[in-house]
Amino acid sequence: MEKGTAVIQGTATLKKKGKDNFGVKGSQILLFPVTPYFTEFLELKKKFNSRKKQATMSAVAFTYRVEGRFLDDKGTFQFTNLKPGKYYIISWIAFARQKTVAVQTGTSTSYNVYGYVLGSSPIYEDQHYDVFIENEVGGFFEVKEAGAVVNVVVSN
């Protein structure tokens, strides 16, 4: 991609269950120029978004991107030296969710006075664990003129 003088800057957020999750400092964010091939790839990606079938971008097309990193823990990013045109910004933001599951840890057995078993019941204990999930956020943005500074918010 040729160098220009425009800048796209902003933040990336993922809203889950009323909470804002931001891109973490040093995490990757990508900028792609919007081409007919890229638009078709995004349409196929929406259509075939399962474990059995997935759309993939060719290795050559994937090289036409600008890689960036988040500048802080509030999801701030900046892409410089851009030419006027349409761009697609994409990133993956991780968040943690705490889950609880009841696990059988033993049994309680009742006996009568003769030593025979009357019955038993399981003993359960709650165990807590964290699940880390990564969701994709992305959006289309346009630089209309050379030297412009475009402020954007990339969210779900």
C-alpha positions in Angstrom: 0.0 0.0 0.0 1.2 3.4 -0.9 1.9 6.0 1.8 -0.4 9.0 2.4 -0.9 11.7 5.0 -4.2 10.8 6.6 -4.7 9.3 10.0 -7.4 7.0 11.5 -7.5 6.9 15.2 -9.9 5.7 17.8 -10.9 3.0 20.2 -12.1 -0.6 20.0 -14.7 -1.9 22.5 -16.7 -5.0 22.9 -20.0 -4.8 24.8 -21.0 -8.0 26.6 -23.8 -8.1 29.3 -23.7 -4.4 29.9 -19.9 -4.2 30.3 -17.4 -2.6 28.0 -14.3 -4.7 27.3 -11.4 -2.9 25.6 -8.5 -4.0 23.5 -5.5 -4.6 25.7 -2.2 -2.7 25.3 0.0 -4.5 22.7 -2.8 -6.6 21.3 -3.1 -6.7 17.5 -5.5 -4.6 15.4 -5.6 -4.9 11.6 -6.6 -2.4 8.8 -7.5 -3.6 5.4 -8.2 -1.5 2.3 -11.7 -2.3 1.0 -11.6 -3.9 -2.4 -14.2 -6.0 -4.2 -12.3 -9.2 -3.2 -12.3 -8.1 0.4 -16.0 -7.3 0.4 -16.7 -10.7 -1.2 -14.6 -12.4 1.5 -16.6 -10.7 4.3 -19.9 -11.8 2.7 -18.6 -15.4 2.5 -17.3 -15.2 6.1 -20.8 -14.3 7.3 -22.4 -17.0 5.2 -20.0 -19.8 6.2 -19.3 -19.0 9.8 -19.3 -22.5 11.3 -16.8 -25.1 12.4 -17.4 -27.2 9.3 -17.1 -24.5 6.7 -15.2 -21.2 6.9 -14.2 -18.6 4.4 -10.5 -17.9 4.2 -8.6 -15.1 2.6 -5.8 -15.9 0.1 -2.3 -15.4 1.4 -1.5 -12.8 -1.2 -4.6 -10.7 -0.3 -3.8 -11.0 3.4 -0.4 -9.3 2.8 -2.3 -6.1 1.9 -3.0 -5.0 5.4 -1.6 -2.6 8.0 -0.8 -4.2 11.4 -1.2 -2.1 14.5 -1.2 -2.5 18.2 -3.4 -1.0 20.9 -1.6 1.9 22.6 -3.2 1.4 26.1 -5.6 -0.7 28.0 -8.6 1.5 26.9 -8.5 0.1 23.3 -6.9 3.2 21.8 -5.2 2.7 18.4 -3.8 4.8 15.5 -3.1 4.2 11.9 -0.9 6.8 10.1 0.3 7.4 6.5 -3.0 6.5 4.9 -4.3 7.5 1.5 -8.0 8.6 1.0 -10.3 5.6 0.5 -12.4 3.0 2.4 -10.9 0.8 5.0 -12.0 -2.1 7.3 -10.6 -2.3 10.8 -10.8 -5.6 12.7 -9.5 -6.9 16.0 -10.3 -9.6 18.6 -11.1 -8.5 22.1 -10.9 -11.0 25.0 -13.1 -11.1 28.1 -13.5 -13.4 31.0 -16.7 -14.9 32.3 -17.0 -16.8 35.6 -19.0 -20.0 35.6 -20.1 -22.3 38.4 -20.8 -26.0 38.2 -22.1 -28.4 40.8 -19.7 -31.4 41.1 -20.5 -34.5 43.1 -17.8 -34.8 45.8 -19.2 -37.8 47.7 -22.2 -39.6 48.9 -24.1 -39.7 52.2 -25.3 -43.2 53.2 -28.0 -43.9 55.8 -28.0 -47.2 57.7 -30.6 -48.8 60.0 -29.8 -50.2 63.4 -29.0 -53.6 61.9 -26.3 -52.1 59.6 -28.3 -52.4 56.4 -28.3 -49.5 53.9 -31.5 -47.5 53.9 -30.5 -45.1 51.2 -27.8 -42.8 49.9 -27.8 -39.3 48.5 -25.0 -37.4 46.6 -23.1 -34.6 48.1 -22.5 -31.7 45.8 -20.0 -28.8 46.0 -20.0 -25.7 43.7 -16.8 -25.2 41.8 -16.0 -21.9 40.1 -13.9 -21.4 37.0 -13.1 -18.7 34.5 -13.7 -18.9 30.8 -11.7 -16.6 28.5 -13.5 -15.8 25.2 -12.3 -13.8 22.3 -14.9 -12.0 20.1 -14.3 -10.2 16.8 -15.1 -6.5 16.4 -14.8 -4.7 13.1 -16.2 -1.9 10.9 -15.9 0.1 7.7 -14.4 3.6 7.7 -13.6 6.1 5.1 -10.8 8.7 4.7 -12.3 11.4 2.4 -9.3 13.6 1.8 -5.5 13.7 2.2 -4.2 14.9 5.6 -7.6 14.2 7.3 -7.7 12.8 10.9 -10.6 10.4 11.2 -11.8 9.5 14.7 -13.6 6.2 14.9 -15.1 3.7 17.4 -14.9 0.0 16.5 -17.4 -2.0 18.3 -19.8 -5.0 18.1 
